[in-house]
Amino acid sequence: MKFPRASGVLLHPTSLPGPYGIGEIGPEAYRFADFLQATGQHLWQILPLGPTSYGDSPYQSPSTFAGNPLWISFDLLIRDKLLSKGQLKGFPAFPAGQVDFGPVITARLAILQKVCETFAQRAAAELQREFVGFCARNSEWLDDYALFSALKDAHGGVPWTQWEPELARREPAALQAARERHGTEIRNVKIIQFLFEHHWKLLRAYCAERRIKFIGDIPIFVAHDSADVWANPDLFFLRPDGHPSVVAGVPPDYFSATGQLWGNPLYNWEAHKAQNYDWWVARLHRILELVDIVRIDHFRGFEAYWEIPGGETTAINGKWVKGPDQDLFDALHARMGELPIIAEDLGVITPPVEALRDRNDFPGMRILQFAFGNDDRADEFRPESYPAHCCVYTGTHDNDTTVGWFRSEAGPGSTRTAEEIAAERKMILDYLRTDGHEIHWDLINLGARSNANIFVAPLQDLLGLGSEARMNTPGVAGGNWQWRFAWDQITEAIRDRFAYVTRATGRRH
């Protein structure tokens, strides 16, 4: 699908400011939409919308269909009389600049539990009808997810492979008994999912009125400890005990000398094909109910994926295995028509991957931080080589901020030597004819002026923040996904400058 010339900002809802420990899809999100409109942006890019689990990563979710309950707006709950201000008395005072996930999760879920307990009494009749309709429309995934969530809580949060064998194997009698035993908990999960969707769709409508579209995100793979795998074991390569026989990752690359061991179970593509790819059709239908455009993370895995034996501690001993390739997309196009997809085509990209991307008319991605170093594809990442049909970023959620990247030094965890860093920095300064004191604006201007139809900058780069604001460091287990901004960081000068760049480069319309 071809996209018009436009620009936007990458900001996950987690990173919105507010008093309740984590970003919400309420008033602060509307205010951010107003900022986007004021600067002429037409795109708000986010990360996956699902609930998070161990490691707090949006790319490791217990469901590819569900929404993140942590973003439900307390202010909107109060407005709808589902929550009182009195019920928030004693709510902890969390740090403003980052998410302290453990305590935040505990505190917020306790509040949502109170909302669920009184939903039948407090919710207006129209909202009650909407809830019933939501449950009916989404039963295909919601029933399994609600039962999975209730059972996981009942088992102290352990993976489903550690439940009673009859539940792990989904024996019908055991499932029915569990539904009867955990009826209240199952209904509460459904209420929370309804409230998430209700608040999200209000925000999306607000953005649509301002001609702002959401770019969503789905990872190609799903978490092993998820309702998706538990409810559909035949669609994945699992051992008889339920554990993955092979897992996903990528070989050594820019980010890691030992590759990345993601640990996701790999798809049994023959089983998917036998079902006419119904699960993938349902997955894309669901995300496109919530966003306008979908970035598929690790697109190259559809052509061939890095298969790592289960039990490995690094990704080194993997091998490339052929994926479903065009067969999957033929099925998707036949049932869904033209697909508004951005292909994340980073990493080890081969001519067959490029052919798959181009055959389906999906724009790929260009990262300006990759344009000046020793990356094998560095030439492709410089603007003079861009086709119009692509998306350019200063960096992504997996990159350091532009300022942090430019100032980085060699050391433990670095994939670059001091000599490589020095050479890269010299090339940047020569190429841009700059002294680098506003390197973030240098790259923003470079991306906005480029031929690419879509330009996106992470908010951290607009604000000129360093590595302290990095969203994620691949291969590092802790300390990720925590950054939040404050409104006083978005100065009038930044707003006006960004608006000017957007207008001057023909991206405001």
QUIFENGI-V838570 format. One record per helix or strand. SS is the DSSP state (H for helix, E for strand). FROM is the first residue (numbers start at 1). TO is the last residue. If there is no record, write none. Layout:
# QUIFENGI-V838570
ss:from:to
SS:FROM:TO
SS:FROM:TO
This chain:
# QUIFENGI-V838570
ss:from:to
E:6:10
H:13:15
H:27:38
E:43:45
H:54:56
H:69:71
H:74:79
H:85:88
E:98:98
H:101:122
H:125:137
H:139:154
H:160:162
H:165:168
H:172:181
H:183:209
E:213:219
H:227:231
H:233:235
E:236:236
E:238:238
E:244:244
E:246:250
E:260:265
E:267:267
H:269:274
H:278:290
E:293:297
H:299:302
E:304:309
E:318:322
H:326:336
E:341:343
H:351:359
E:363:367
H:368:370
H:378:381
H:383:385
E:390:393
H:402:407
H:418:432
H:439:449
E:454:458
H:459:463
H:467:469
E:483:483
H:487:489
H:492:504
